[in-house]
Structure formats: structure tokens, C-alpha cells
């Protein structure tokens, strides 16, 4: 029997002052995972803000403000509505830019259609991203870094974010614990997604912790061994 998924974030020991820290939230009707990454400089980035109600926004903002964090940017792993719906609220609160791969623009433009498609109880007024992120680009978060890894297949412009020192990768909806992202939406492709995972993500160290856009965490080793979609 394959081992169970991790069940949540694994935090670095408190004495690792040069490492990123992580806080996760589960938001909206799709149980989407939003992540806040920060280090001892208190600079932070917000990955995929999915907060869709005032109560969810308050949870995110209370954490950021109570820890006196200094948001640098929003990073969207892709442009589906459950991952971008909180962009506007975060921008209004902190005045920060949204960064994503340039190929996400079609999904951003179709966000109102996505709201209607899924009968979501919130309005989508997400502007196009302000900053384009290309494969291999390095994002600085205080004294820490995130590397952009292009992982298309679930959606156009899907990216993952690799924190090498911490041994973490944030995969959006590309790779899940024992599963992979849907490929039946416009811009999706099973073969492209499978190639992204095998050629980009599976080249990371085996013990890399995988933090997905939905569900529990896992590791690269476990997904190489037990993910039936990738055999």
C-alpha cells in the first residue's frame, strides 16, 4: 500500500533563520490552497490568493498584518478563477503587483466566464498580471529565492515555484498527491502535463516537499513511485 499524503505543510526548524517560512490557507468552493512565504526580513509573497469572501480575506490579511509582513507581490501559478479571485482584494489592501507567466492572459480574460461556468458567488474583476515570469527566472523574497519552473499542461502558462534551500516546490494544479491536474479545460493537454511533471518536476531531489493547489502535501519520491497517472 502506498503511504498516505503528508496532510499539511512541514515547517522548517525555528533556528533556520535564513530559510523561508510558510503559512497555508484553504479558500473558496474548490478548497484551493493559498500560500504565504516569508523569511526573517519579513518580506513575503502570496501564492494564488483564492480568498473569495470577506471572511476569507480577513483570515489572510490578519495573518499578514499580525506578523508585520511586507508583501512584495502576488504570484499566480496559473490563471484559473479559483487561484486568482483574491488578486484584486490583495492589491487593494497592499498595493502590490501580480506576477504570472505571460501565457496566463487568456484565462485571466475569461475569468468572468469561469465565474458563470461554476456558478461562483463572487465577482471576478481580476486585471491582467503586471509582471511576466519566465521559465528559470529567480524571485527574491528577502534573503531567500524561488525559481520559476514552467509546467504547462493543466492550463496555459502554468508554473511551479521551487525553493531549493528549503526543499519545497509549489506546483499549482500540475501535480497533486497521487493525482495530476485536469486537462479537459481550454489550454489543457494530458501529454504536455505528463511531460512537464516527468521532465521538470521529477528532476528535483526525491525528498522535495510538494505543495499543490489543492489537497495535501506529498514528496517527489512518493509521486514518482505511487502516482498511477504517471506510470
Secondary structure, DSSP 4 states (H G I P E B T S, - for coil): -PPPP--S--PPPTT-TTS-EEEEEEETTTTEEEEEEE-TT-EEEEES----SHHHHHHHHHHHHHTT-EEEEEE-SS--HHHHTTHHHHHHHH--EEEE-GGGHHHHHTHHHHHHHHT-SS---PPPPSEE--TT-EEEETTEEEEEEE--SSSTT-EEEEETTTTEEEEETSEETTEE----STT--HHHHHHHHHHTGGGS-TTPEEEESBS--EEHHHHHHH-GGG-
